[in-house]
Amino acid sequence: MNLRSVFPPMPTPFDDGEVDLPAIGRNIPRWMTAGLGGVVVLGTNGEAALLDDAESDNVVAAARSHVPRDRVLIAGVGRESTRATIAAAERAARAGADAVLVRTPSFYRAHLPSSAISAHYIAIADASRVPVLLYNYPAFTGVTLSADLIGRLAQHPNIVGIKETSTDGAQFVDMAAAVPDRFTILAGSAPGAYTGMCAGARGAILAIACVLPELCLELLALVRGGRNAEALAMQQRLTPVARAVTTGFGVAGLKAAMGLVGYIGGDPRPPLTPLAPDGVEQIRTLLHAATH
């Protein structure tokens, strides 16, 4: 299983409020043709928190039918309880996921010491029939996985990587020093992708890869080739639109951007709302600047 590539965190398409499974089959082949390493489903951008279990399982199965076996299908399975996360990981594996991505539980974060978080991940990794990736996203969860804890969890043979959303290069340096070589660090925030790749990340899971996959792959290739000035220029080219479709406009912005470049994004599921027309025009302008 090759995790050392770029992966798009697929937004879940909806049609009149219901999951649009045929649209999944139209988006994924185009991403695969671009050369991406696979697809992440049911992540933050996949509106996983707004889907029920049956819908989630259907999304994984639909994606599996379009992700070639030589690419990687990663499914987000994070739940608040260890028990529910283990059950979600089992269902995802049965539906065809090659690996599962597990966010930190957060509802009771004030009473979750690192020992409890460690026990949570170890229990999931022990039970999961497919490899486990950690997901460190303190901006959403309020819980931070320290480099020390990541290093200890990385010793588990079924914990194989992490999506790290920090844009702090020092966090990547510390993680890279703490984990074995078989463990893959994936940059999880496009504005910090260049920094992360220079400091230990071997690939990335980036929302902007849903929209501009070729440019994201070029950024990774430039870093790997040691062409740092060109890589920095590519980062600067990607950052404005990347910020717009994440921290700027969120899921609605990402889906609007996908629609502007010919993918099927559609509207988010309530309570999220579609992007207003002026926001769409802002993204259109940013996309033009990034691609011309």
C-alpha positions in Angstrom: 0.0 0.0 0.0 1.6 3.2 -1.2 0.7 6.2 0.9 3.5 8.4 -0.4 1.5 10.4 -2.8 -1.3 13.1 -2.9 -4.8 12.2 -1.9 -8.0 14.2 -2.4 -10.4 14.2 0.6 -13.5 13.6 -1.5 -16.6 15.8 -0.7 -19.7 13.6 -0.6 -22.0 14.7 -3.4 -25.7 15.1 -2.7 -28.7 15.2 -5.0 -31.8 16.8 -3.5 -30.4 16.0 0.0 -29.6 12.4 -0.7 -26.1 10.9 -1.4 -25.4 11.0 -5.1 -23.6 7.7 -5.7 -23.4 8.1 -9.5 -21.6 11.4 -9.1 -18.9 9.6 -7.1 -18.3 7.4 -10.1 -17.8 10.5 -12.3 -15.4 12.3 -10.0 -13.0 9.5 -9.0 -11.9 8.4 -12.5 -10.8 11.9 -13.3 -8.8 12.1 -10.1 -7.2 8.8 -10.9 -6.4 9.9 -14.4 -4.6 12.9 -13.0 -2.3 10.5 -11.1 -3.4 10.9 -7.5 -2.5 8.0 -5.1 -6.1 7.2 -4.3 -9.0 8.8 -2.5 -10.0 9.7 1.1 -13.7 9.4 1.7 -15.7 10.4 4.8 -13.3 12.9 6.1 -14.0 16.4 7.3 -14.6 17.6 3.7 -16.7 14.5 3.1 -19.3 15.8 5.6 -18.9 12.5 7.5 -20.5 14.0 10.6 -23.7 14.6 8.6 -24.0 11.0 7.2 -25.6 8.0 8.9 -23.8 4.7 9.1 -25.6 3.1 6.1 -24.9 6.2 3.9 -21.3 6.1 5.0 -21.0 2.4 4.1 -22.5 3.1 0.7 -20.0 5.9 0.0 -17.1 3.6 0.7 -18.5 0.8 -1.5 -19.2 3.3 -4.3 -15.7 4.7 -4.1 -14.1 1.3 -4.1 -15.7 0.4 -7.4 -13.9 3.3 -9.0 -10.6 3.4 -7.2 -8.2 0.9 -8.9 -6.7 -1.8 -6.7 -3.2 -0.3 -7.3 -4.4 3.0 -5.6 -5.4 3.4 -2.0 -8.9 4.0 -0.7 -8.8 5.5 2.8 -12.1 5.9 4.8 -12.6 8.2 7.7 -14.1 6.2 10.6 -13.6 8.5 13.7 -16.4 8.4 16.3 -16.5 9.6 19.8 -16.4 6.2 21.4 -13.7 3.6 20.9 -16.4 1.0 20.4 -18.2 2.9 17.7 -14.9 3.7 15.9 -13.9 0.0 15.9 -17.3 -0.9 14.4 -17.0 1.8 11.8 -13.5 0.6 10.9 -14.9 -3.0 10.4 -17.7 -1.8 8.2 -15.3 0.3 6.1 -13.0 -2.6 5.7 -15.9 -4.9 4.6 -16.9 -2.2 2.1 -13.5 -2.2 0.5 -11.4 0.4 2.3 -7.6 -0.2 2.2 -7.0 1.8 5.4 -8.9 3.9 7.9 -8.4 7.5 9.0 -9.2 8.1 12.7 -9.7 11.6 14.1 -9.2 12.2 17.8 -12.4 12.0 19.9 -13.2 15.5 21.2 -16.5 15.9 22.9 -15.0 15.0 26.3 -11.6 16.5 25.5 -11.2 18.2 28.9 -11.1 14.7 30.4 -9.0 12.9 27.8 -5.4 12.7 28.9 -2.8 11.4 26.5 -3.0 8.0 28.1 -6.7 7.7 27.2 -6.1 8.9 23.7 -3.2 6.4 23.3 -5.4 3.6 24.6 -8.2 4.6 22.2 -5.9 4.3 19.2 -4.2 1.1 20.3 -7.6 -0.6 20.8 -8.7 0.5 17.3 -5.4 -0.6 15.7 -5.6 -4.0 17.5 -9.1 -4.6 16.3 -8.9 -3.2 12.7 -8.3 -5.6 9.9 -6.9 -2.8 7.8 -4.1 -0.3 8.6 -4.9 2.8 10.7 -3.9 6.4 10.1 -4.0 9.0 12.8 -5.7 12.3 12.1 -4.4 15.3 14.0 -6.8 18.3 13.5 -6.8 20.4 16.6 -8.4 23.4 14.8 -11.6 21.2 14.6 -11.3 18.9 17.6 -9.5 21.0 20.1 -7.3 17.9 20.8 -3.6 17.9 19.8 -1.5 14.8 19.3 2.0 15.6 20.4 5.0 14.4 18.5 5.9 12.3 21.4 2.5 10.5 21.5 2.6 10.1 17.7 6.0 8.5 18.0 4.8 6.0 20.6 1.7 5.1 18.6 3.8 4.7 15.5 5.4 1.7 17.1 2.2 -0.2 16.7 2.5 -2.4 13.6 -1.0 -1.5 12.4 -0.7 2.2 12.8 1.0 3.2 9.5 0.7 7.0 9.1 -0.9 10.3 10.1 -2.7 13.2 8.4 -1.1 16.2 10.2 -3.0 19.4 9.6 -0.4 21.7 11.3 1.4 24.3 9.3 4.2 24.4 11.8 7.4 23.0 10.3 8.7 22.3 13.8 5.8 19.8 14.4 6.8 17.9 11.2 10.5 17.9 12.2 9.7 16.6 15.6 7.3 13.9 14.2 9.8 12.8 11.6 12.4 12.3 14.3 10.0 10.3 16.5 8.5 7.8 14.0 10.0 4.8 12.1 10.7 5.0 8.4 7.7 2.7 7.5 5.4 5.3 9.1 4.1 7.9 6.6 3.5 11.5 7.5 1.0 13.2 5.2 0.6 17.0 5.2 -3.0 17.8 5.7 -3.2 21.5 5.1 -2.4 22.9 1.7 -0.9 26.3 2.9 1.6 24.4 4.9 2.2 21.5 2.4 5.6 22.8 1.1 6.9 23.3 4.6 5.6 19.9 5.8 7.1 18.1 2.8 10.5 19.7 3.4 10.3 18.7 7.1 9.3 15.1 6.9 6.0 14.6 5.2 6.1 12.0 2.3 2.8 12.9 0.8 -0.4 14.9 1.5 -4.1 14.8 1.9 -5.2 18.2 0.5 -8.7 19.6 -0.1 -7.2 21.6 -3.1 -6.3 18.3 -4.7 -10.0 17.8 -5.3 -9.8 20.8 -7.6 -6.3 21.1 -8.9 -4.8 17.6 -8.6 -2.1 18.1 -11.2 -0.6 21.1 -9.4 -0.6 19.4 -6.1 1.2 16.4 -7.6 3.7 18.8 -9.2 4.4 20.4 -5.8 5.3 17.0 -4.4 7.5 16.1 -7.4 9.3 19.4 -7.1 10.1 18.9 -3.4 11.2 15.4 -4.0 13.4 16.6 -6.8 15.0 19.2 -4.6 13.8 22.0 -6.8 12.9 24.2 -3.8 12.6 27.5 -5.5 10.1 26.1 -8.0 8.3 24.2 -5.2 8.0 27.4 -3.2 6.6 29.2 -6.2 4.0 26.4 -6.7 3.0 26.7 -3.0 2.5 30.4 -3.4 0.4 29.7 -6.5 -1.8 27.2 -4.6 -2.2 28.9 -1.3 -4.8 31.6 -2.0 -7.3 29.2 -3.6 -6.5 26.5 -1.0 -7.3 28.9 1.8 -10.6 29.9 0.1 -11.8 26.3 -0.1 -10.9 25.4 3.5 -10.7 28.0 6.2 -12.3 30.7 4.0 -15.5 29.2 2.7 -15.3 25.6 4.0 -17.0 22.7 2.4 -19.4 24.9 0.4 -16.4 26.6 -1.1 -14.7 23.4 -2.0 -17.8 22.0 -3.7 -18.3 25.3 -5.6 -14.6 25.2 -6.7 -15.1 21.6 -7.9 -18.1 22.7 -10.0 -16.1 25.5 -11.6 -13.5 23.1 -12.9 -15.9 20.4 -14.1 -16.2 18.1 -11.2 -19.5 17.4 -9.5 -19.5 19.2 -6.2 -23.1 20.1 -5.6 -24.5 21.6 -2.4 -23.6 20.7 1.1 -26.1 18.9 3.4 -28.0 21.1 5.9 -27.3 22.7 8.3 -24.4 23.7 5.9 -25.6 26.0 3.2 -24.5 26.6 -0.4 -21.9 29.2 -1.2 -23.4 32.6 -2.0 -22.8 33.9 -5.6 -20.3 36.5 -4.6 -18.2 33.7 -2.9 -18.4 31.7 -6.1 -17.0 34.6 -8.1 -14.2 35.1 -5.6 -13.2 31.5 -6.0 -13.5 31.8 -9.8 -11.0 34.7 -9.7 -8.6 32.8 -7.5 -8.8 29.7 -9.7 -8.0 31.7 -12.8 -5.0 33.2 -11.1 -3.7 29.8 -10.0 -4.1 28.2 -13.5 -2.9 31.0 -15.7 
